Amino acid sequence: MTMKQGKSVGIDVQALLDADDDYLRSMVSAIVEATLEAEMTAVVGAEKGERTSGRLGYRSGYYTRSLITRVGTLELRVPQDRDGRFSTRLFERYQRSEKALVAALAEMYVQGVSTRKVKAITEELCGHSFSASAISEINKKLDGELAAFAGRRLVEPYPYLILDARYERVREAGVIEHQAVLVAIGVDLEGRRNVLGVDLANRESHSSWKTFLLGLRDRGLAGVEFVVSDDHAGLKAAIREVLPAAAWQRCYVHFLRNALDYVPRKVDDDCLQELRWFYARRELTEVRQDLARWLVKWQPKYPKLCDWVEANVEETFTYFRLPLAHHKHMKSTNMLERLNQELKRRTQVVRIFPNAASCLRLIRALAVETHENWLEATRYLNMAHLAEHKKEAMRRIEQAEAA
């Protein structure tokens, strides 16, 4: 592992493997400590023990800090400087979701609804058990940070908006219920993905989606030209009411999944595969020619499927209005897949949340981390393609009017 500011920080991975049975924890500790040392070098302007005229400060030993991770609790030596200027954000970002997860598990244990397995998980993650006051303190700090994120102003235009929902099991008044997690992802004019909103609703309905979208609009959501979602009737109605100027794309992955309802359980031919191939085409005219041939070919064998496809498939072709370079990313809700996978991976540890607040806390903590990672990554889409595409469309309209 090599760091900036002069010398490289070398980590002998093989030595860690040979010296410690718990090698993964040792490896992560070594990497984190090397990162902290590199950050300190940047702050003081010199390597440890280095003499230089450009020095900005001096080291002043170390203090010990515990960091809760998925490989266990790390005991880290954190460098400090004489003037107290050194500060790292490494802990805060990493621990938001870890704290939320631990708090949810611990809260289950304190409320007496957990199992010995839950108790073992919390103690493994943190090295000790929890009191109600400790949980309250963790939650108080987290809730303030997450509320600020959830209520922040959306000051930039977001031409692309992707909406989806998933369900989590939550205990309310002693009854286990499924609650909808509503998620909105936006792509800004720089082509970066942003988590715009995450909220809980009793169910995925027209009213819940409308309230969610109005909340985004009240926070400043503007400039939406294209929305991707599944075919949920309440969501479609809410999009029409709150974002009437935006074009709507029905997620083609959901569409293909819905097609299974119109064929026998075991399909032993190429019918559905040929339907999937439509979405690999580059031109809408080519797709419509393929569709016409597909309907003629399969109508005798699967009349219900063909009638349903013919009535609904156009909703999945809206993405052809966009630049070709954006087709792959904007014809489905797959942009949300990574976030949903992480949510599933983390929430399945809890299985049943002790209350709605703990569920929303963990989900929003994960959303914040994903959002920050996306902003620091290279841009997801080149939005110059969209601007050029719109100019070309305007030019064709002007030519047609002039003719």
N, C-alpha and C positions, 0 to 999 in steps of 0.2 A: 504494500500500500504506500503510495508516494504522495506527499503533501507539498503545497507551495511554500514559498519563503525559504528557499535554500535547501538544506539537507532533506533527504528522504527519510521517512519513518518506516523502518523495516519490521515486519512481523514474521517471525519464524513459525509458520503454521505447523510444520511437521513436529517442531519441538513441543508445541502445545498438545498435539495429538499424542505424542509419546509420553509427556509428563503428567497428563491428567485424564482420568477416565471421563470426567465431565468436560470433555474438550470443547463442546459447542459453546458452553457458557464462558469458558476461558477465552475462546477465540473472539466472541462478541465483546467481552470486556477489554481485550487488547486493542481491538479496532476502535472502540469508543474512546479509550484513553489516548490513543494515537491522534484521533480527531481533535480532542480537547487540547493536546499539546500543540498541534498545528495552529489551532485558533489562537492560543496564547502567544505563539511566535509572531503571528500577524499583528496582535495588539501591541506587544512590546517592541516589535521591529528587530528582533534578534533571536537566534537559536539559543538554547540553554547553554550557558557558559561562553557564548560568543562575544568577542570584543568588536564593537563597531561604532562609528560616529553617528550612525543613523538611528541609534537606539531611542525608543520612545518611553521606556519604563523598565522596571525590574521585577523579576519573579519574587514571590515571597512564600515559597513552600506549597503545601497542599492541604486540602481538607477532604474528609471522606463523605461520599454521597451514595446512597442506595438508589438504584434505578430498577423498577419493576419491569420485567420483560417477559415475553412468552417462553424464554428459555430459563426462566427463574430470576431471582433477585441478584443483580450485579452490585458488588461493592467496589466503587470506583474512587481513584485518587484524582481529585479535580484540582488543577493548578490555580493559584491566585497570585495577584500582583500587589505591590506595595500601595499603590494608589486606589486600589479597589475598582479599577475601570473594567476589568475583564468580566464579561458576562456571555453566557452561551444560551442559545434558544434550543439547543439539542434536546434538553430534558422536557421542556414544556410541550413541544409539538408531539414528541413521541408518547408522552404520558397521558395526553388527553383521553384517548380511547382506552388505554390500559386502566386508567383510574375509573373511567365509566364502567368498564367491564367488571373490575374488581368490586366497585360499589354495588352494582346490580347483584352480583353473586353474594356479597356479604350481607346485603339487605335481606335477601332470601333467608339466609342463615339466622339472622337476628330475629326475623319475624316468625321463625319456627316452621317455615314451609319448605325448607331445603332438605337435602339428604346428606349422608356422610360423605358422599362424593363431592358435593358442593363445598362442604367444609374443607375437604382435602385440597380442592382446587384453589380456594382463596388463600389457604396457608402456604401452598406451594408458590403461588404468585407473589405473595407479600412477605412470607416468613413469619407471620404472626396472625392471630385471629383479630376480630374487629369488635368494637363497642359501638353502640348506637350513636354516641357523640362523635366518634371518629368518622363514621359514615356521613353524618350530617355535615361535618367540616369539609370533607372531600366534595360532597355534592354542592355545597354552597359556592365554593370557588368555581367548580366546573359550570354550574348553571349560569353564573354571571358571564363567563366567557362565551358560552354557547348562545345565550340570549342576545348578546351583542352581534354575533354572527348571523343569527336568524333574523334580526331586525334591521340589518345594515341597509343603507340606501343603495339602490342599483342605479348608478349614475351613467353607465354606458349603454348604448343600444345593443340588443342581442338579436341579430337577424334570425338565428336558428334556436328553436326551443324544443327540447325532448322531454316528454312526460311519461311517467310510468308509476306503478304501484306494486307493492308486495305486502304480505301479511305476516304479522308476528302475534304470538299468543301472549296475552296479558291477563293477570289476575286482577279483577275489579270486584270489590265487595264479596270476596270469597268465591267468585264465579270466573272460570277461565273463558275468555272471549278472544276472538280474532280481531285485531285492529289493523286498519289499512295504513301503510306507510306511503305517503304521497311524496314523490321526488320530482324536482324540476332541474334540468341541466340546460344551460345556455351557452352558445358560442358567440363570443364578442367579435368586434370588427378586426381584432388582431388574430383571429382564428384560434383563440384559446378557450378551452372548456372551463365552465364555472358552475359550481353547485349553487343554484339560485335559491332553492328552498327545500326544506325537508320538514314534514309535519305528520301528525297522527290524526286519523279520523276513525269514527266508530265503524264505518264501512265506506267502500268506494261507491259514491253516488253522485248524482248531478249536483246536489247542494254542497257536498263536501269538496268536490273539484272546483265548483264556482267560487266558494269561499277561499280556497287555496289560491286560485288564479287572481282573484280580486286583491288578495293580500300582496301578491307579487306586484300587481299594478300599482297599488297604493305605495309600495316601497320604491317605485320609479321604473318598473319594467316597461320598456318602450322599444320601438323599432323592430318588432317581431314580424318577420315575413313568411316564415315556414315553420310549421309545427308537426312533430312526429309523435304518434302514440298508437296504442292498440285501438280496437273497435268498440270500446266500452261506450254504450249509448249516453250515459250521464256525462262522461268526459267529453265526448264529441259535442254535446249540447252546450257545455260550459265553454268550450273553445270558441264556438260560434258566437256566444253572447259576449264574452270578455275580450276576445281577439278576432273580431269580425273581418279584419283586413288580411289576416294571415291565411296562406294556403295550408291545407291539411294533408298529411301523408299517413296513410294507414300502414303500419309496420308490416312488411311483407313476411317476416318470420312468423308473426302471429297469424297472418292470413294463411300461410301454408299449414300451420298447426290446426287452424280451424277447418281446413279442407278435409282433414282426417275424419270429421264427423259425417261426411257425405259418401264415404266409401266403406266397403267391408273391412273388418278388423285386419285381415291379412291380405294385402294387395300384392299380387305376384306378377305385376307387369310394370311398364315404365311410365304409367300415367302421371303419377305425382312427381317423378323425377323430371319429366318433360315440363311440367308446370313450374318447377323450380328454375329450370333453365331460362325462363323468360327474363329473370332478373340479372342474368349475365350479359344481356344484350346492351348495345351502346346507343341504339336509336329507337325511339318510340314507334316509328313506322314499321321497323323490323319486328318489334314485339307484337304489334297488332296483326301482322301477317302470320306470325307463328301462332298467335291465339286463334285466329280463324281456322287454321289447319288443325290445331289441337281439338277444337270443338267438334269439327266434322269427324275426326278420327275416334273420339272417345264418347260422343253422345249416345251411340247405341248401347254401349256397355255400362256407362255411368251417367244416366240422364239427370239425376238429382245433383250430382257434383257439377256437371257442365252448366246446368241452369243457374246454380249458385255462383259459380265462377263468372259467368257472363254478366250477372247482375251486380257483382261487387268488385271485380278485379281492377276496374279503372281507378278506384280509390288508392290502389297500391302503386300507381304509375305517376303520381304527382311529382316525384323526384326528378322526372325527366325535364322539368322546367329549370332545373339547376345546372350549373356547369358540370361537365362530364367528370371532372376531378373530384367533385363532391358526392357523386352518386353512391359510391361504396359506403360512405359514412352516414348518409342522410335518408336511406331507403328503409331503415329499421331503427328500433330503439336500442340497438346493440352498444351504442355509445355508453349506455348506462350499465352494461353488463359487468364491467370490472367492479364498479361500486356495489352492485347487487351481490356479486360473488363475495366481496369482502364483508358485506352486511350479513349474509347468510353464514359465512364461516365463523363470525364472531358471535352472532346471536344464538346459534345452535348450541353454544356452550352453556348459555343460560337456559335455553329451552322454553321456560315459562317465566316471563318477567313478573316481579312482585307487584308492580303497578305501572301505569302509563308513563309516569315521569321518568322512571329508571329506563324504560324502553327508549323513549325519545332522547334521553341523555346520551346513551351509548350510540344510537344511530346518528345523532348530530355530531358527536365527537368524531366518528369515522368520516362523516361528510366534510368536516372542517379539514381533516388531514388530507383527504382526497383532493379537495379544492386547492389547498396550498401546494400540493405536489403538482397538480395540473398547471398552476400558474408559473411554476418554476421550470416546467418542462418545455421542450421546443413546441412551437405552435402546432395545433392539431390539423388545422385547415389553412390553406392559403386563400385568404378572403379577397385578394386581388382578382382571383378568378371570378368571384361573384360580381364585383364591380364591372369587370370587362364584359361579362355575360349580360348584365343589365344594359350597358351601353349599346351592345350589339342588338339586343331586342328593341331598344328605342330607335335605333337606326333603321331597322327593318320596318317598324311601324311608320316612321316618317316617309320612307320610300313608297310604302303602300298607299299612304294618303296622297302623296304627290302624284302617283300614277292615276 
